[in-house]
Amino acid sequence: MTLPILLGVSGSLRAGSTNRKLLRAAAELFGDCTYVEADLQMPLYDGDFEALDGAPNAAILLAGQIAEADAVLISTPEYNKAPSGVLKNALDWVSRIEGNPWSDKPLAVMSAAAGRAGGERAQMILRGYMVPFRPRILQGPEIHLADSGNQFDENGALVGEIYVRELSRLMQMLRAEIRR
């Protein structure tokens, strides 16, 4: 039996971001899998650019990674009460690729932010962004990692019994959704 492929998509470009750390903690709690992290470094969507050159290779690669994955995790920071622009840009580019790699794809969303709400508003908006793509979005448990800079130890491991327990539950539900 082959291991499920789990694609992690961080709305933050920073290598050491708490959203990347949260995705890695989720993949670890998911259990045996092949974990791949997406790279959202791509130009801003521009219809003129697309008409001249087509979609950038990074967008084509991301669409292929989504299609190949058995499930996707998205973790978004909250910038000015919304998901990051880089995440929205990547979603816009993928929407321009032939086919819909998101269709019926199991998806778990989460957020990590410095504020006390842990990116709750950004996550709610992100869920709305995903509706046109029609993935199978898990409804909970919701993971809003508040004060995210203080929620990981020096090795990048998630601390806090409640967060670990709820993230474990979410990953169990995602694993079940893959089998569905």
C-alpha positions in Angstrom: 0.0 0.0 0.0 1.4 3.4 -1.0 1.5 6.2 1.5 -1.0 9.0 1.1 0.4 12.3 -0.3 -0.3 15.3 1.9 0.3 18.7 0.3 0.9 21.6 2.7 0.2 25.1 1.5 1.4 28.0 3.7 0.1 31.4 3.1 3.3 32.8 4.4 6.5 32.8 2.3 8.8 33.0 5.3 10.8 29.8 5.8 10.4 29.9 9.6 6.8 31.1 9.7 4.5 29.6 12.3 2.1 28.6 9.5 4.8 26.4 8.0 5.5 25.0 11.5 1.8 24.3 12.0 1.6 22.5 8.7 4.6 20.3 9.6 3.1 19.6 13.0 -0.2 18.6 11.3 1.7 16.3 8.9 3.5 14.7 11.8 0.2 14.1 13.6 -1.4 12.8 10.4 1.0 9.9 10.6 2.6 7.9 7.8 2.4 9.9 4.6 4.5 11.6 1.9 4.4 15.3 2.9 5.1 17.9 0.3 5.2 21.7 0.9 4.0 24.0 -1.9 6.0 27.0 -3.1 3.8 30.0 -3.6 6.6 32.2 -5.1 5.0 33.3 -8.3 4.2 36.6 -10.1 1.0 38.6 -9.3 -1.8 37.4 -11.5 -2.0 39.6 -14.6 -4.3 38.7 -17.5 -2.0 40.5 -19.9 1.0 38.4 -18.7 -1.2 35.2 -19.0 -2.2 36.1 -22.5 1.4 36.6 -23.5 3.2 33.8 -21.7 0.5 31.6 -20.2 0.6 30.6 -16.6 3.9 30.6 -14.8 5.6 27.3 -14.2 5.1 27.7 -10.4 1.4 27.9 -10.9 1.4 24.8 -13.2 3.5 22.9 -10.7 1.1 23.9 -7.8 -1.9 22.8 -9.8 -0.2 19.5 -10.5 0.7 19.0 -6.8 -2.9 19.6 -5.8 -4.1 17.1 -8.3 -1.6 14.5 -7.2 -2.2 14.9 -3.5 -4.6 12.7 -1.6 -5.4 15.7 0.7 -4.3 19.3 1.1 -3.6 21.3 4.2 -3.7 25.1 4.0 -2.5 27.3 6.9 -3.0 31.0 6.5 -1.7 34.0 8.5 -4.0 36.9 9.1 -2.9 40.1 7.4 -5.3 43.0 8.1 -8.2 40.7 9.0 -7.8 38.5 5.8 -5.6 35.7 4.3 -2.3 36.7 2.8 -2.2 38.2 -0.7 0.4 35.5 -1.7 -2.2 32.8 -0.9 -5.0 34.5 -2.7 -2.7 35.1 -5.7 -1.8 31.4 -5.8 -5.4 30.4 -5.7 -6.2 32.8 -8.5 -3.4 31.4 -10.7 -4.5 27.8 -10.1 -8.0 28.7 -11.1 -6.6 29.7 -14.5 -5.0 26.2 -15.1 -7.1 23.8 -17.3 -9.3 21.6 -15.1 -10.0 21.9 -11.4 -7.4 20.1 -9.3 -9.4 21.0 -6.1 -12.6 19.3 -7.2 -13.6 16.8 -4.5 -10.2 17.0 -2.8 -10.1 16.6 1.0 -9.0 19.9 2.5 -8.2 20.9 6.0 -7.7 24.6 6.7 -6.0 26.2 9.7 -4.4 29.5 10.7 -1.6 30.7 12.9 -1.3 34.4 13.8 0.2 36.6 16.4 -3.1 37.9 17.6 -5.4 36.4 20.2 -7.9 35.1 17.7 -5.3 33.1 15.9 -6.3 34.1 12.4 -10.0 33.2 12.8 -11.2 35.9 10.4 -8.6 35.0 7.8 -9.6 31.4 8.0 -13.3 32.2 7.6 -12.5 34.2 4.5 -10.2 31.5 3.1 -13.1 29.0 3.5 -15.2 31.3 1.3 -12.4 31.6 -1.3 -12.4 27.8 -1.6 -16.1 27.4 -2.3 -16.0 27.8 -6.1 -13.3 25.1 -6.3 -15.6 22.6 -4.6 -13.1 20.7 -2.4 -14.3 18.6 0.5 -13.5 21.1 3.3 -13.5 19.7 6.8 -15.6 21.7 9.1 -13.7 21.2 12.2 -12.2 21.0 14.6 -11.1 24.5 13.7 -7.5 25.3 14.4 -6.8 29.0 15.2 -3.3 29.1 16.6 -3.2 32.3 18.7 0.0 34.0 19.9 1.6 31.6 17.4 5.2 32.8 18.0 5.0 31.2 21.4 3.3 27.9 20.5 6.4 26.0 19.3 9.4 24.8 21.1 13.0 25.4 20.0 12.8 22.4 17.7 9.6 23.6 16.0 7.3 21.2 17.8 3.8 22.4 18.6 3.3 22.8 22.4 0.0 23.2 24.2 -2.1 20.2 25.0 -5.3 21.7 23.6 -3.7 22.6 20.2 -2.0 19.2 19.9 -5.2 17.3 20.8 -7.4 19.3 18.4 -4.9 19.2 15.5 -4.7 15.4 16.1 -8.4 15.2 15.8 -8.4 17.2 12.6 -5.8 15.0 11.1 -7.7 11.8 12.0 -10.8 13.3 10.3 -8.7 14.2 7.2 -7.3 10.6 7.1 -10.9 9.3 7.3 -12.0 11.8 4.5 -9.3 10.4 2.2 -10.7 6.9 2.7 -14.2 8.0 2.1 
